[in-house]
């Protein structure tokens, strides 16, 4: 069974924002992507010709380097 869930990284630990459907001590495989990774992968699909930082701004909100 595969699914996507949101988590918060704090003090070296990923903490899911919702309960997960696993048994205690069950082993799972984890793939981690940040929202910024998803935006960067989307540049080609959107045929964005402008500054990548501007697209990140619209997709994720203000980014300090803008």
C-alpha positions as CSV (number, residue, x, y, z in Angstrom):
1,X,0.0,0.0,0.0
2,X,1.5,3.4,-1.0
3,X,0.3,6.8,-0.1
4,X,1.5,10.4,0.5
5,X,1.3,12.2,3.8
6,X,2.5,15.4,5.3
7,X,5.1,15.5,8.1
8,X,7.0,18.1,10.0
9,X,10.7,17.8,10.6
10,X,11.7,18.9,14.1
11,X,14.6,17.9,16.4
12,X,15.9,15.4,13.9
13,X,12.6,13.5,13.6
14,X,9.9,13.5,11.0
15,X,6.5,13.8,12.7
16,X,3.4,13.0,10.6
17,X,0.6,15.5,10.9
18,X,-2.0,12.7,10.9
19,X,-2.1,9.1,12.2
20,X,-0.5,6.5,10.0
21,X,-2.0,3.0,9.2
22,X,0.9,0.9,10.4
23,X,1.4,-1.5,13.2
24,X,3.8,-0.7,16.0
25,X,7.4,-1.5,15.0
26,X,6.4,-2.2,11.4
27,X,9.2,-1.6,8.9
28,X,8.4,0.8,6.0
29,X,10.3,2.4,3.2
30,X,10.2,6.2,3.1
31,X,10.8,8.5,0.2
32,X,11.1,12.2,1.1
33,X,10.4,15.2,-1.1
34,X,10.0,18.8,0.0
35,X,7.3,21.0,-1.6
36,X,10.2,22.9,-3.3
37,X,11.3,19.7,-5.0
38,X,7.8,19.3,-6.5
39,X,7.8,22.8,-7.8
40,X,11.2,22.5,-9.4
41,X,10.1,19.3,-11.1
42,X,7.1,21.1,-12.5
43,X,9.0,23.8,-14.3
44,X,9.2,21.8,-17.6
45,X,5.6,20.7,-17.4
46,X,4.4,24.3,-17.0
47,X,6.7,25.5,-19.8
48,X,7.7,28.3,-17.5
49,X,10.1,30.6,-19.3
50,X,10.6,33.1,-16.5
51,X,12.8,33.2,-13.4
52,X,12.4,30.0,-11.3
53,X,12.4,32.0,-8.1
54,X,9.2,33.8,-9.3
55,X,7.5,30.5,-9.9
56,X,8.6,29.3,-6.5
57,X,7.1,32.4,-5.0
58,X,3.7,31.8,-6.6
59,X,3.7,28.1,-5.7
60,X,5.1,28.2,-2.2
61,X,4.7,31.8,-1.0
62,X,7.5,34.3,-0.3
63,X,11.1,32.9,-0.5
64,X,13.8,34.9,1.3
65,X,16.2,35.0,-1.7
66,X,13.6,36.8,-3.9
